[in-house]
Amino acid sequence: MALTTRPLTVDDFDETLRLGREAFGTPPPGTPAPSRDDWPGAGRHNFGTFDGDQLVGRIMGRDYHSWYGGREVPTSGIAGVTIVGERRGEGLLDDMFHAVLEHGRAAGQVVSTLFPTAPGIYRRYGYELISSYDTVEVPMAALAQVRPVEGVTLRRAEAADFDAVRQVYDVWAAAQNGPLTRRGVSFPATGEDLVSAFTGVTLALDESGDAVGYALWDRGAGYGASATIEVGDLLATDPRGYAALWRFLGGFATVTGQIRLETSGADPARLFLPSAAWKVVGQHPYMLRVDDVVGAFEALSPTSPAEVSVPFSVAGDLLGLDGDYRLTVGSGSSCERVSGGPAGPVFSPRGLALAWSGAQNTANLRLTGHLTGPTSYDSTLDLLLAGRPLHIRDYF
Ligand SMILES: CC(C)(COP(=O)(O)OP(=O)(O)OC[C@H]1O[C@@H](n2cnc3c(N)ncnc32)[C@H](O)[C@@H]1OP(=O)(O)O)[C@@H](O)C(=O)NCCC(=O)NCCS
């Protein structure tokens, strides 16, 4: 029987859920059951592969934007990748990736990201590891050592503080490479949605009453050494904000043993902890693929004080990126597909993902075989693409 790959519709609801539960297990208690009426939900695009009328694989694309280079880059988030147990190892993922990425590209998405259960599954499609969404545990004793700060007050956020919280997140996120913009259908749309999702949203305010930091926290069950406060975000735009929020959490020392913080990369929040205590207790690696070379560089719009023109090629992509390109940066920034011209360095698709996102420099790409050919543009590429730490704070 011939295999076909097509968008999934509400008629495929039961089969898709069954396949998802087979792969990922039944959802934890308390998870709202998906409803047939609004399935798959706005901003979600499911594709399935069928053998006859039997669903044998599914994949979901999600509409996001991510911050890279201070720009909001349209991003296709991939989730729910599953092949039915009996058909694994047959290469059925190829058609599903073609379909979901083509759909994303048509909608203007120029990079694609995902959280792999195993990175090896996605390297074939040009995805490479750029960051990790981590959970770290910090004992209350370490928070007690954070020095007091002046000039900042704390208060519990209300729904009306939604914009203030988003403003702090935006300032922080725009300075990194990787965080989602948290706008659109997948994110809280109102202050009520935000504050009702946590035990507390605590704001740090400066002398003028402007928010310079916030923490999203859940108190959790019970009290004593094993009780843990879960902290979703601890972000600030001012050193006093970070210090005041850590001290606030340390105020729970008599009733909880530790906090568990959702974090990523080299978190600036850690610079305020005198103790070395920072135990990683959970990790979700994060991968990226450049899915439209011209579009991704134009979205990133690197800057340079001098006019530079870098020819480069991509070779080895299964999904259509192979070719020659030229990146020109100076008074403006542009990228075009070219034919002929000077030979430049050659990226593998994974090397391109690592370079574009700033996750690795050219020296490391050469050490790992992801960049070959002339070295004369390496320092220029490093200057254009490096510089922002990689972070991700939303798991999908
Ligand atoms: C992951 C899964 C979708 C892969 O399906 P599959 O039919 O085995 O995949 P394919 O045969 O098309 O292989 C695709 C690539 O994945 C690699 N791969 C498959 N399983 C892998 C594993 N467990 N670890 C590392 N790489 C793996 C293959 O080697 C191949 O890469 P290559 O061509 O570079 O060698 C399937 O095993 C599955 O449904 N697992 C349970 C759910 C899951 O983990 N989903 C991923 C969520 S991020």
Ligand as a Chemical Component Dictionary entry (heavy atoms), coordinates in Angstrom:
data_LIG
# 
_chem_comp.id                   LIG 
_chem_comp.type                 NON-POLYMER 
_chem_comp.pdbx_formal_charge   0 
_chem_comp.three_letter_code    LIG 
# 
loop_
_chem_comp_atom.comp_id 
_chem_comp_atom.atom_id 
_chem_comp_atom.alt_atom_id 
_chem_comp_atom.type_symbol 
_chem_comp_atom.charge 
_chem_comp_atom.model_Cartn_x 
_chem_comp_atom.model_Cartn_y 
_chem_comp_atom.model_Cartn_z 
_chem_comp_atom.pdbx_ordinal 
LIG C1  C1  C 0 11.846 9.067  17.412 1  
LIG C2  C2  C 0 11.063 8.360  16.308 2  
LIG C3  C3  C 0 10.002 9.300  15.790 3  
LIG C4  C4  C 0 12.033 7.993  15.215 4  
LIG O1  O1  O 0 11.349 7.258  14.260 5  
LIG P1  P1  P 0 12.126 6.235  13.282 6  
LIG O2  O2  O 0 11.149 5.622  12.381 7  
LIG O3  O3  O 0 12.967 5.354  14.117 8  
LIG O4  O4  O 0 13.059 7.253  12.515 9  
LIG P2  P2  P 0 13.807 7.048  11.129 10 
LIG O5  O5  O 0 14.004 5.593  10.840 11 
LIG O6  O6  O 0 13.100 7.856  10.092 12 
LIG O7  O7  O 0 15.210 7.661  11.439 13 
LIG C5  C5  C 0 15.441 9.045  11.410 14 
LIG C6  C6  C 0 16.770 9.320  12.085 15 
LIG O8  O8  O 0 16.615 9.188  13.507 16 
LIG C7  C7  C 0 17.665 8.399  14.025 17 
LIG N1  N1  N 0 17.157 7.763  15.225 18 
LIG C8  C8  C 0 16.044 6.994  15.337 19 
LIG N2  N2  N 0 15.876 6.633  16.632 20 
LIG C9  C9  C 0 16.895 7.175  17.323 21 
LIG C10 C10 C 0 17.278 7.166  18.709 22 
LIG N3  N3  N 0 16.551 6.514  19.619 23 
LIG N4  N4  N 0 18.386 7.843  19.079 24 
LIG C11 C11 C 0 19.117 8.531  18.170 25 
LIG N5  N5  N 0 18.797 8.584  16.861 26 
LIG C12 C12 C 0 17.714 7.886  16.441 27 
LIG C13 C13 C 0 17.986 7.454  12.906 28 
LIG O9  O9  O 0 19.293 6.907  13.074 29 
LIG C14 C14 C 0 17.882 8.367  11.696 30 
LIG O10 O10 O 0 19.012 9.176  11.580 31 
LIG P3  P3  P 0 20.190 8.864  10.503 32 
LIG O11 O11 O 0 19.551 8.760  9.183  33 
LIG O12 O12 O 0 21.062 10.072 10.665 34 
LIG O13 O13 O 0 20.838 7.611  10.997 35 
LIG C15 C15 C 0 10.374 7.087  16.854 36 
LIG O14 O14 O 0 11.365 6.257  17.386 37 
LIG C16 C16 C 0 9.359  7.371  17.940 38 
LIG O15 O15 O 0 8.201  7.610  17.666 39 
LIG N6  N6  N 0 9.805  7.321  19.225 40 
LIG C17 C17 C 0 8.945  7.610  20.383 41 
LIG C18 C18 C 0 8.578  9.105  20.456 42 
LIG C19 C19 C 0 9.741  10.045 20.386 43 
LIG O16 O16 O 0 10.772 9.900  21.048 44 
LIG N7  N7  N 0 9.570  11.081 19.577 45 
LIG C20 C20 C 0 10.535 12.155 19.413 46 
LIG C21 C21 C 0 10.064 13.330 20.180 47 
LIG S1  S1  S 0 11.230 14.682 20.127 48 
# 
loop_
_chem_comp_bond.comp_id 
_chem_comp_bond.atom_id_1 
_chem_comp_bond.atom_id_2 
_chem_comp_bond.value_order 
_chem_comp_bond.pdbx_ordinal 
LIG C1  C2  SING 1  
LIG C2  C3  SING 2  
LIG C2  C4  SING 3  
LIG C2  C15 SING 4  
LIG C4  O1  SING 5  
LIG O1  P1  SING 6  
LIG P1  O2  DOUB 7  
LIG P1  O3  SING 8  
LIG P1  O4  SING 9  
LIG O4  P2  SING 10 
LIG P2  O5  DOUB 11 
LIG P2  O6  SING 12 
LIG P2  O7  SING 13 
LIG O7  C5  SING 14 
LIG C5  C6  SING 15 
LIG C6  O8  SING 16 
LIG C6  C14 SING 17 
LIG O8  C7  SING 18 
LIG C7  N1  SING 19 
LIG C7  C13 SING 20 
LIG N1  C8  SING 21 
LIG N1  C12 SING 22 
LIG C8  N2  DOUB 23 
LIG N2  C9  SING 24 
LIG C9  C10 SING 25 
LIG C9  C12 DOUB 26 
LIG C10 N3  SING 27 
LIG C10 N4  DOUB 28 
LIG N4  C11 SING 29 
LIG C11 N5  DOUB 30 
LIG N5  C12 SING 31 
LIG C13 O9  SING 32 
LIG C13 C14 SING 33 
LIG C14 O10 SING 34 
LIG O10 P3  SING 35 
LIG P3  O11 DOUB 36 
LIG P3  O12 SING 37 
LIG P3  O13 SING 38 
LIG C15 O14 SING 39 
LIG C15 C16 SING 40 
LIG C16 O15 DOUB 41 
LIG C16 N6  SING 42 
LIG N6  C17 SING 43 
LIG C17 C18 SING 44 
LIG C18 C19 SING 45 
LIG C19 O16 DOUB 46 
LIG C19 N7  SING 47 
LIG N7  C20 SING 48 
LIG C20 C21 SING 49 
LIG C21 S1  SING 50 
# 
